[in-house]
Structures are given as C-alpha cells and as structure tokens.
Amino acid sequence: MKSDYYDVAVIGAGVTGCAVARELSRYSLKVCVLEREEDVCSGTSKANSAIVHGGFDAEPGSLKARFNVEGNRMMGELAEELDFEFKRNGSLVLCFDRNQLPQLENLYNKGLANGVEGLRILTGDEARQMEPNVSDQAEAALYAPSGGIVCPFGLTIALAENACDNGVEFSFLTSVETVKREGEEYEINTSQGKITAACVVNAAGVYADHIHNMVSEEKLHITPRKGEYCLLDKEAGGHVSHTIFQLPGPYGKGVLVTPTVHGNLLTGPTAVDIEDKEGVDTTAQGLAYLQDRAALSVKNLPFRTVITSFAGLRAHEDRDDFVIGEVSDAPGFFDAAGIESPGLTSAPAIGSYLARLIAGKLKAEKKSDWNGKRKGILRPEKLSWEERAKLIQEKPEYGTIICRCEGISEGEIIDAVTRTLGAVSMDGIKRRVRAGMGRCQAGFCTPRTMEILAEKRQIPMEAVCKNGPDSRMLAGRK
C-alpha cells in the first residue's frame, strides 16, 4: 500500500466492492481497495449464474427489490460506458402444475409492486412458441423482457479498471486481520501492514459478518450457500435463447438453464447451506441433482457436451435481505453485506448509493476530470475481415492464435497482462480474455500462455501461478 491514510478503505474486490470503488472515484477522495486474493473477482463474483434479474422475485419494500430494479435499469448504459458483455435476453419462470398458478400470479404481482416493466403471464403453448425446447409439462410461464445476461468477470474487471484509472489504489494479497475504531478514524491491520481510514466499506462477501462484528454490537451472521453449476460447450449454446427459471423455493430461484453472453449454455445452481466459507468443491450428488432439475424445464439438454463444472458461494444473511448502509453504532463504517442473488444485478446501484452516502458524510466534491469511460480488450473476432487484416499487418501478435477453442490471439493475452490491473495469474488471463475456457479447458494453450505471462511480468516460468502464490504451475526445471 502506497499510503497509511485513506478517506475510504473498501474491503473486498468483488463486484460490489469494485462498484463502490468506481463510484467513489467520482469524488476528490483518497480511496483504497483491500483484497485478500491476487486479483479482483476471485470470490462469489467469479462463480454465479451471470444473470441480470428482472426484479420480480424480491419482496416489495426490501433492499433486494430496490437495488435489483435500479441495477437492472443501469446495466445497459453501464455496459456502453465500460465496454463489457451484456445482453437483455429476457427470462421465463415456468409453472408445471395448475395448482401453482397462484404462485406465478404472486410473482407477477410482486414484480408490478417492485416496478418491473413488461411482465406478462403466458400459457404453456405461448412459452413454447417463444422457446421451443421448453418442457411439454409447462402449464404457464411468467415472462420478463427486462431480464438479461452478463459476463460477471467482464463487469467486475471493468468497474475495477475504471476505478483504478480514476485514482483508486488496489492492494492485492492483503488480508484484513482486525478493524477497530480509534477516535474519529478506523485502524485496519492487514497482512501487508496497518492503515487508517475515515470511512470503511465492508464488501467482504461471505466474510462480511466477520468484519462487521469487529466494530458493532449488532451482530450479523452469514451462512455460505453453495451452488453447483454445469457449463456446456458452445455447440449447445443455442438450445435456449431466454433464461429459463422454475418457480422459486425457500433456498432461492432454483435451477435455471440459460445461454451465456459468450455462447455457452449454463445450468445450475444447487442450493446447500454449509459452514465452510471456502467450500467450493463440486459433488457427484449435486451435479446429478442439478441435471435432473434442469431437465424438468428444458427438453433434450445435451449434457454430453458439459465442458466443466464449478461451485460458488452466496452470502446468505439470516434476515434474508441485503445489509446496506452506515452501521448505527459504528459511524463511518458502511456495510454491503449479505449480497447474494440478485447481488450481481444490484451491484451498480449499491455502489452508487453507498458512494453518495460516504461523499455526503465526508463533504467531498466531485472531480472535474473524472472519466467514466473504459475500453475493453480488443477482440479481433468482432472486426470485419478487412479490419482484422489491417490490424494483423500493423500488430502481427493479433494474427497468432494461442487458444484455439476460443480463438484468442497472442495480442489479446498480452493486453490482458499489461493493461490497468493486468492479470498476474493464469486464471486472471482466463477471466479477462477466456483463454483456457473453451472445450479443451486449457489443454492446448497453457504452455504458451504461461510463457507470455512470465515474459510480460518478468518472472521465471516456475513462478507462474494458476490463481495465487500457493498454486504454482511448475515444480521446477531439469
């Protein structure tokens, strides 16, 4: 860390923490982000459904309802400003039993109360006309045209890069050990040293209760809720075009089937409450369950094309709502806790809200030179053949394909490493340009990608890691 004093210290570089940081960067404030992992988007934000929810599920009047709908409305403009993948593909919630029609109507009414636009209840036949692979057993469906899909890596990284370009300092591999109030400031002891801050934003995901409880007598309790997923190859990506939900249950919105913005098909998640805040293992039982549940919604799902499975944790707070705002008995300490679904959708709105509160408290003025625009990594595949040929002539590295499955060039990988907050690990490259995310799951491109990372980071090959200091790819050389 470059300084030992900050106006605001944000704990956690997931999508919520990065959204807060980006909004704070609008103001003349000294801001840092403390992240225990080696990169942004390394916790809950990297392993989720990648859905921009419409906002019909949350209870009217809840923080989830408010920030879901606000965040959904912000997403299109934000994608334009920050150049990340987003598509408003719409969603369907299926009802398989006429006796459950009142539940579907309840969702519809909640959506109206929350301000969700364009909601309609369809018959099963109308749903199948819209989405031919919807189950023959579907009796009705709630259609939400405002629903969408996004790249969670792209969103989080874009927010972080723009925050950094506007002066926010990011400190990685920095675990917060203690937080305590000293006079009018907070003293934060970290694995990289001590800092003080006038205000603290607690965006620590499944650990947000641990951080909150250091400073407040009003205790929080977060349960990690594990969700397992299957990702299918791009040949299955057109099996559905909308996000297909089932009627929600006590543990959330249930198993969904959705296309991704990159052309794959995603199924999941399961929902199992666990104690282990690092418990992201997949299980045969969980994956079998989600495949059975997904098959109830969508016919002929080609599970033979699964290319990977993964699990993520949702931060479920006991009161079943977001915990957002200044803590009553800890002035200057702001929670962004319990951020489970629809947290990804809500993050831009949460960031804007908290930044306004903090700027008001600190009487901060807006910068005159703030730049809210960010350009993402150049994707040659989106260029015309003429434009691509010209690019390769000027920069030959864009003509060398490293990742065959995803068509990722050497130029893109170099950009991923050398740009603002560039990748320092193999997973960091994967999150930025998808090298290694395709059918062979990095079986072909790993050696050359490692070489590029080592060269651009000026480290030996033996120091290249998968996702942190304890995950070296090579044991040594003979």
C-alpha positions as CSV (number, residue, x, y, z in Angstrom):
1,M,0.0,0.0,0.0
2,K,1.3,3.4,-1.0
3,S,-0.1,5.3,2.0
4,D,-1.1,4.6,5.5
5,Y,-4.1,7.0,5.5
6,Y,-7.2,6.9,3.3
7,D,-10.5,8.7,3.3
8,V,-12.2,5.4,2.4
9,A,-11.0,1.8,2.6
10,V,-13.1,-0.7,0.7
11,I,-12.7,-4.3,2.0
12,G,-13.3,-6.8,-0.9
13,A,-12.7,-6.5,-4.6
14,G,-15.8,-8.4,-5.8
15,V,-18.4,-6.8,-8.0
16,T,-19.9,-4.9,-5.1
17,G,-16.6,-3.6,-3.7
18,C,-15.5,-2.6,-7.2
19,A,-18.8,-0.9,-7.9
20,V,-18.5,1.2,-4.7
21,A,-14.8,2.0,-5.6
22,R,-15.7,3.1,-9.1
23,E,-18.5,5.4,-7.8
24,L,-16.2,6.8,-5.1
25,S,-13.6,7.6,-7.8
26,R,-16.0,10.4,-9.0
27,Y,-15.1,12.4,-5.8
28,S,-11.9,14.1,-4.5
29,L,-11.2,11.3,-2.1
30,K,-8.2,9.1,-1.3
31,V,-9.6,5.5,-1.7
32,C,-8.1,2.1,-1.5
33,V,-9.5,-1.4,-2.1
34,L,-8.1,-4.3,0.1
35,E,-8.4,-7.8,-1.4
36,R,-7.0,-11.0,0.1
37,E,-6.7,-12.7,-3.3
38,E,-4.3,-11.9,-6.1
39,D,-7.0,-10.3,-8.4
40,V,-10.4,-8.8,-8.5
41,C,-13.4,-11.1,-9.0
42,S,-11.9,-14.0,-7.1
43,G,-14.8,-15.0,-4.7
44,T,-18.5,-15.0,-5.1
45,S,-18.4,-12.7,-8.2
46,K,-16.5,-15.3,-10.3
47,A,-18.8,-18.2,-9.7
48,N,-22.5,-17.4,-10.2
49,S,-25.4,-17.6,-12.7
50,A,-24.3,-14.4,-14.6
51,I,-27.9,-13.3,-14.6
52,V,-29.3,-9.7,-14.7
53,H,-32.5,-10.4,-12.8
54,G,-35.7,-8.6,-13.7
55,G,-36.7,-7.9,-10.1
56,F,-40.0,-9.8,-9.7
57,D,-38.8,-12.3,-7.0
58,A,-37.7,-10.0,-4.2
59,E,-40.2,-9.0,-1.6
60,P,-41.7,-5.5,-2.2
61,G,-40.1,-2.9,0.1
62,S,-36.9,-5.0,0.6
63,L,-33.4,-3.8,-0.2
64,K,-33.1,-6.6,-2.7
65,A,-36.2,-5.4,-4.6
66,R,-35.0,-1.8,-4.6
67,F,-31.4,-2.3,-5.7
68,N,-32.3,-5.2,-8.1
69,V,-34.6,-3.0,-10.2
70,E,-32.3,0.0,-10.0
71,G,-29.3,-2.1,-11.0
72,N,-31.2,-3.7,-13.9
73,R,-32.1,-0.3,-15.3
74,M,-28.4,0.9,-15.0
75,M,-26.8,-2.1,-16.7
76,G,-27.3,-1.2,-20.4
77,E,-25.8,2.3,-20.1
78,L,-23.0,0.9,-17.8
79,A,-22.1,-1.7,-20.4
80,E,-21.8,1.0,-23.0
81,E,-19.6,3.2,-20.8
82,L,-17.3,0.4,-19.6
83,D,-17.4,-1.9,-22.7
84,F,-18.4,-5.3,-21.2
85,E,-20.6,-8.0,-22.5
86,F,-24.3,-7.6,-21.7
87,K,-27.5,-8.8,-23.4
88,R,-31.1,-8.3,-22.4
89,N,-32.4,-11.7,-23.5
90,G,-35.5,-11.9,-21.3
91,S,-36.5,-14.6,-18.8
92,L,-39.3,-17.2,-18.3
93,V,-40.4,-18.6,-15.0
94,L,-42.1,-21.9,-15.6
95,C,-45.1,-23.4,-13.7
96,F,-45.7,-27.1,-14.1
97,D,-48.9,-27.5,-12.1
98,R,-52.1,-25.6,-12.5
99,N,-52.4,-25.7,-8.7
100,Q,-49.3,-23.5,-8.6
101,L,-50.7,-20.8,-10.8
102,P,-51.4,-18.6,-7.8
103,Q,-47.7,-18.7,-7.0
104,L,-46.9,-17.5,-10.5
105,E,-49.5,-14.7,-10.2
106,N,-47.9,-13.8,-6.9
107,L,-44.6,-13.3,-8.6
108,Y,-46.3,-11.2,-11.3
109,N,-47.9,-9.0,-8.6
110,K,-44.6,-8.6,-6.7
111,G,-42.9,-7.6,-9.9
112,L,-45.5,-4.9,-10.6
113,A,-45.1,-3.7,-7.0
114,N,-41.3,-3.5,-7.5
115,G,-41.7,-1.5,-10.7
116,V,-40.6,-4.3,-13.1
117,E,-41.7,-3.3,-16.6
118,G,-43.3,-5.5,-19.4
119,L,-44.2,-8.6,-17.2
120,R,-46.7,-11.0,-18.8
121,I,-48.1,-14.4,-17.8
122,L,-48.1,-16.8,-20.8
123,T,-49.8,-20.1,-21.4
124,G,-47.5,-23.1,-21.7
125,D,-48.1,-23.1,-25.5
126,E,-47.2,-19.4,-25.7
127,A,-44.0,-20.1,-23.8
128,R,-43.1,-22.9,-26.2
129,Q,-43.8,-20.7,-29.2
130,M,-41.2,-18.3,-27.7
131,E,-38.8,-21.1,-26.6
132,P,-39.4,-24.4,-28.5
133,N,-37.3,-26.5,-26.1
134,V,-39.4,-25.6,-23.0
135,S,-40.8,-28.7,-21.3
136,D,-44.1,-30.1,-22.6
137,Q,-45.2,-30.2,-18.9
138,A,-45.0,-26.4,-18.5
139,E,-48.6,-25.1,-17.9
140,A,-47.8,-21.4,-17.8
141,A,-44.8,-19.0,-17.5
142,L,-44.0,-15.5,-16.3
143,Y,-42.2,-13.6,-19.0
144,A,-39.9,-10.7,-18.0
145,P,-38.4,-9.0,-21.0
146,S,-36.1,-6.9,-18.8
147,G,-34.1,-9.9,-17.7
148,G,-30.6,-10.2,-19.1
149,I,-27.2,-12.0,-19.0
150,V,-23.8,-10.5,-18.4
151,C,-20.2,-11.6,-18.0
152,P,-19.5,-11.3,-14.3
153,F,-15.8,-11.2,-14.9
154,G,-16.1,-8.5,-17.5
155,L,-18.4,-6.4,-15.3
156,T,-16.2,-6.6,-12.2
157,I,-12.9,-6.1,-14.0
158,A,-14.4,-3.1,-16.0
159,L,-15.5,-1.5,-12.7
160,A,-12.1,-2.1,-11.1
161,E,-10.1,-0.8,-14.1
162,N,-12.2,2.4,-14.3
163,A,-11.8,3.0,-10.6
164,C,-8.1,2.5,-10.8
165,D,-7.7,4.8,-13.8
166,N,-9.5,7.4,-11.7
167,G,-7.1,7.2,-8.8
168,V,-8.4,4.3,-6.6
169,E,-5.5,2.2,-5.2
170,F,-5.9,-1.6,-5.2
171,S,-3.9,-3.7,-2.7
172,F,-3.9,-7.5,-3.5
173,L,-2.9,-10.4,-1.3
174,T,-3.9,-8.1,1.5
175,S,-6.0,-9.9,4.2
176,V,-7.8,-7.7,6.8
177,E,-6.9,-9.1,10.2
178,T,-8.5,-6.5,12.5
179,V,-10.7,-3.4,12.3
180,K,-11.2,-1.1,15.2
181,R,-12.3,2.5,15.7
182,E,-9.7,4.8,17.1
183,G,-11.1,8.3,17.7
184,E,-12.7,9.5,14.5
185,E,-10.9,7.0,12.3
186,Y,-10.7,3.3,11.8
187,E,-7.4,1.4,12.2
188,I,-7.1,-1.6,9.9
189,N,-4.4,-4.2,10.4
190,T,-3.7,-6.2,7.3
191,S,-1.2,-8.9,6.3
192,Q,0.6,-6.0,4.4
193,G,0.7,-3.5,7.3
194,K,-1.5,-1.1,9.1
195,I,-3.6,1.7,7.6
196,T,-6.2,4.2,8.9
197,A,-9.3,5.4,7.2
198,A,-12.0,7.9,7.9
199,C,-14.6,5.5,6.4
200,V,-14.7,1.8,5.8
201,V,-16.9,-0.1,3.3
202,N,-17.4,-3.8,4.2
203,A,-17.9,-5.7,1.0
204,A,-16.2,-8.9,2.1
205,G,-18.7,-11.4,0.8
206,V,-19.1,-14.5,2.9
207,Y,-16.7,-12.9,5.4
208,A,-18.7,-9.7,5.8
209,D,-20.2,-10.8,9.1
210,H,-16.7,-11.4,10.5
211,I,-15.6,-7.9,9.5
212,H,-18.9,-6.2,10.7
213,N,-18.8,-8.0,14.1
214,M,-15.3,-6.5,14.8
215,V,-16.9,-3.0,15.1
216,S,-20.5,-3.4,16.0
217,E,-22.5,-4.9,18.9
218,E,-25.4,-5.5,16.4
219,K,-24.1,-8.8,15.1
220,L,-24.5,-10.3,11.7
221,H,-24.5,-14.0,10.7
222,I,-23.8,-15.1,7.2
223,T,-24.2,-18.7,6.0
224,P,-22.4,-19.7,2.9
225,R,-24.9,-21.2,0.5
226,K,-23.2,-23.4,-2.1
227,G,-24.4,-23.6,-5.6
228,E,-23.0,-26.0,-8.2
229,Y,-23.1,-25.5,-12.0
230,C,-22.5,-27.2,-15.2
231,L,-21.2,-25.3,-18.2
232,L,-21.9,-26.8,-21.7
233,D,-20.0,-26.3,-24.9
234,K,-20.9,-23.6,-27.4
235,E,-22.5,-26.2,-29.7
236,A,-25.3,-26.3,-27.0
237,G,-25.4,-22.6,-26.7
238,G,-28.5,-22.1,-28.9
239,H,-30.6,-24.7,-27.1
240,V,-32.5,-21.8,-25.4
241,S,-32.3,-18.1,-26.0
242,H,-34.0,-16.9,-22.8
243,T,-33.1,-17.6,-19.2
244,I,-35.4,-20.4,-18.0
245,F,-36.3,-20.4,-14.3
246,Q,-38.6,-22.6,-12.3
247,L,-40.9,-21.3,-9.5
248,P,-38.6,-20.3,-6.7
249,G,-38.4,-22.2,-3.4
250,P,-37.1,-21.5,0.1
251,Y,-33.5,-21.5,-1.0
252,G,-33.8,-19.2,-3.9
253,K,-34.7,-19.2,-7.6
254,G,-33.9,-22.8,-8.2
255,V,-32.0,-24.5,-11.0
256,L,-32.0,-22.4,-14.2
257,V,-31.0,-23.0,-17.8
258,T,-29.5,-20.0,-19.6
259,P,-27.4,-19.0,-22.6
260,T,-24.2,-17.1,-21.7
261,V,-23.0,-13.9,-23.4
262,H,-20.1,-15.9,-24.8
263,G,-22.4,-18.5,-26.5
264,N,-22.3,-21.4,-24.0
265,L,-25.2,-22.9,-22.1
266,L,-25.2,-22.8,-18.3
267,T,-27.3,-24.9,-15.8
268,G,-27.5,-24.5,-12.1
269,P,-27.2,-23.7,-9.2
270,T,-28.0,-26.1,-6.4
271,A,-28.5,-24.5,-3.0
272,V,-27.0,-26.1,0.1
273,D,-26.2,-24.3,3.3
274,I,-22.7,-25.2,4.5
275,E,-20.4,-24.0,7.3
276,D,-17.1,-23.9,5.3
277,K,-16.6,-20.4,3.8
278,E,-14.1,-21.9,1.4
279,G,-16.3,-24.9,0.4
280,V,-16.4,-24.6,-3.4
281,D,-15.9,-28.3,-4.2
282,T,-18.3,-29.9,-6.6
283,T,-20.1,-33.2,-5.8
284,A,-21.4,-36.0,-7.9
285,Q,-24.7,-35.8,-5.9
286,G,-25.0,-32.1,-6.5
287,L,-24.3,-32.2,-10.2
288,A,-26.7,-35.1,-10.7
289,Y,-29.4,-33.2,-8.9
290,L,-29.0,-30.1,-11.0
291,Q,-29.1,-32.0,-14.2
292,D,-32.3,-33.8,-13.2
293,R,-33.9,-30.4,-12.2
294,A,-32.8,-28.7,-15.3
295,A,-34.3,-31.4,-17.5
296,L,-37.7,-30.7,-15.9
297,S,-37.6,-27.2,-17.5
298,V,-35.9,-27.8,-20.9
299,K,-36.2,-30.8,-23.2
300,N,-33.2,-32.8,-24.6
301,L,-30.5,-30.9,-22.8
302,P,-27.2,-32.2,-24.3
303,F,-25.3,-32.9,-21.1
304,R,-22.8,-34.9,-23.0
305,T,-21.4,-31.5,-24.0
306,V,-20.5,-30.4,-20.5
307,I,-17.0,-29.0,-20.6
308,T,-16.6,-28.0,-16.9
309,S,-18.4,-27.8,-13.6
310,F,-17.8,-25.4,-10.7
311,A,-19.3,-24.2,-7.5
312,G,-19.7,-20.8,-5.9
313,L,-20.9,-19.5,-2.5
314,R,-23.7,-17.0,-1.9
315,A,-23.5,-14.8,1.3
316,H,-26.9,-15.5,2.9
317,E,-27.6,-13.3,5.9
318,D,-30.1,-14.6,8.5
319,R,-32.6,-11.8,7.8
320,D,-32.8,-12.8,4.1
321,D,-32.1,-9.3,2.8
322,F,-29.1,-7.2,1.8
323,V,-27.5,-5.3,4.7
324,I,-26.5,-1.9,3.3
325,G,-25.6,1.4,4.9
326,E,-23.9,3.0,7.8
327,V,-23.8,0.9,10.9
328,S,-25.7,2.6,13.7
329,D,-23.1,2.1,16.5
330,A,-20.1,2.4,14.2
331,P,-20.1,5.9,12.5
332,G,-18.2,5.9,9.2
333,F,-18.4,2.1,8.8
334,F,-20.7,1.1,5.9
335,D,-21.9,-2.4,5.2
336,A,-22.5,-4.0,1.9
337,A,-23.2,-7.4,3.4
338,G,-25.5,-10.4,2.7
339,I,-25.0,-9.7,-1.0
340,E,-26.5,-12.9,-2.5
341,S,-28.8,-13.1,-5.6
342,P,-29.7,-10.6,-7.0
343,G,-26.3,-9.1,-6.0
344,L,-24.7,-9.1,-9.4
345,T,-27.6,-7.2,-10.8
346,S,-27.8,-4.9,-7.8
347,A,-24.1,-4.0,-7.6
348,P,-24.1,-0.8,-9.7
349,A,-27.0,0.6,-7.7
350,I,-25.5,-0.4,-4.4
351,G,-22.2,1.3,-5.4
352,S,-23.9,4.5,-6.4
353,Y,-26.0,4.6,-3.2
354,L,-23.1,4.0,-0.8
355,A,-20.8,6.4,-2.6
356,R,-23.3,9.2,-2.3
357,L,-23.7,8.5,1.4
358,I,-20.0,8.5,2.0
359,A,-19.3,11.6,-0.1
360,G,-22.0,13.4,1.8
361,K,-20.6,12.4,5.1
362,L,-17.1,13.5,4.1
363,K,-18.4,16.6,2.3
364,A,-16.4,15.5,-0.8
365,E,-16.7,17.4,-4.0
366,K,-16.9,15.7,-7.4
367,K,-13.8,15.7,-9.6
368,S,-13.8,17.9,-12.7
369,D,-11.6,15.5,-14.6
370,W,-13.4,12.2,-13.8
371,N,-13.6,9.8,-16.8
372,G,-16.3,7.3,-16.7
373,K,-15.4,5.6,-19.9
374,R,-13.3,2.5,-20.3
375,K,-12.3,0.5,-23.3
376,G,-12.2,-3.3,-23.0
377,I,-9.7,-5.6,-24.6
378,L,-9.8,-5.6,-28.4
379,R,-11.5,-8.7,-29.8
380,P,-10.3,-9.2,-33.4
381,E,-13.2,-11.7,-34.0
382,K,-15.6,-8.8,-33.8
383,L,-13.8,-6.9,-36.6
384,S,-14.6,-7.3,-40.3
385,W,-12.1,-9.3,-42.4
386,E,-10.7,-6.1,-43.8
387,E,-10.3,-4.5,-40.4
388,R,-8.8,-7.7,-39.0
389,A,-6.2,-8.0,-41.8
390,K,-5.2,-4.4,-41.3
391,L,-4.8,-5.0,-37.5
392,I,-2.6,-8.0,-38.1
393,Q,-0.5,-6.2,-40.6
394,E,0.1,-3.4,-38.0
395,K,0.3,-5.7,-35.0
396,P,1.3,-9.3,-36.0
397,E,0.7,-10.6,-32.5
398,Y,-3.1,-10.5,-33.2
399,G,-2.6,-13.0,-36.1
400,T,-1.2,-15.7,-33.8
401,I,-3.9,-17.8,-32.2
402,I,-2.9,-19.2,-28.8
403,C,-6.3,-20.5,-27.5
404,R,-7.8,-22.5,-30.4
405,C,-11.1,-23.2,-28.7
406,E,-12.0,-19.6,-28.0
407,G,-9.9,-18.1,-30.9
408,I,-7.8,-15.9,-28.6
409,S,-4.7,-14.3,-30.0
410,E,-1.4,-13.5,-28.5
411,G,-2.2,-9.8,-28.7
412,E,-5.3,-10.3,-26.5
413,I,-3.3,-12.2,-23.9
414,I,-0.6,-9.5,-23.9
415,D,-3.2,-6.8,-23.4
416,A,-4.8,-8.9,-20.5
417,V,-1.4,-8.9,-18.7
418,T,-0.2,-5.4,-19.4
419,R,-3.3,-3.2,-19.1
420,T,-4.6,-1.5,-15.9
421,L,-4.8,-4.0,-13.1
422,G,-3.5,-6.6,-15.6
423,A,-3.6,-10.3,-14.9
424,V,-0.9,-11.8,-12.7
425,S,-2.0,-15.4,-12.9
426,M,-3.4,-17.9,-15.4
427,D,-6.9,-17.5,-14.0
428,G,-6.5,-13.8,-14.3
429,I,-5.8,-14.1,-18.0
430,K,-8.8,-16.6,-18.3
431,R,-11.2,-14.1,-16.7
432,R,-10.1,-11.3,-19.0
433,V,-9.9,-13.0,-22.4
434,R,-11.3,-16.5,-21.9
435,A,-8.0,-18.2,-22.9
436,G,-8.5,-21.7,-21.4
437,M,-12.3,-21.5,-21.0
438,G,-13.2,-23.5,-24.1
439,R,-13.8,-27.1,-25.0
440,C,-10.3,-28.4,-24.1
441,Q,-10.2,-26.4,-20.8
442,A,-6.6,-25.1,-21.4
443,G,-5.2,-28.4,-22.6
444,F,-3.7,-26.8,-25.7
445,C,-2.9,-23.1,-24.8
446,T,-1.4,-23.4,-21.3
447,P,2.3,-23.6,-22.2
448,R,2.3,-20.6,-24.5
449,T,0.1,-18.6,-22.2
450,M,2.5,-19.3,-19.3
451,E,5.4,-18.1,-21.4
452,I,3.6,-14.8,-22.3
453,L,2.7,-14.2,-18.6
454,A,6.3,-14.9,-17.5
455,E,7.8,-12.7,-20.2
456,K,5.4,-9.7,-19.6
457,R,5.6,-10.0,-15.8
458,Q,9.4,-10.5,-15.9
459,I,9.2,-13.6,-13.7
460,P,10.6,-17.1,-14.2
461,M,8.3,-19.8,-15.6
462,E,8.5,-21.6,-12.2
463,A,6.8,-18.5,-10.6
464,V,3.7,-18.6,-12.8
465,C,0.7,-19.5,-10.7
466,K,-2.8,-20.6,-11.5
467,N,-4.6,-18.3,-9.1
468,G,-2.4,-17.3,-6.2
469,P,1.1,-17.7,-4.7
470,D,0.3,-21.3,-3.5
471,S,-0.7,-22.6,-6.9
472,R,2.4,-22.7,-8.9
473,M,2.1,-24.5,-12.3
474,L,5.6,-25.9,-12.4
475,A,7.6,-27.5,-9.6
476,G,10.9,-26.7,-11.4
477,R,13.1,-27.4,-14.4
478,K,15.6,-30.1,-15.0
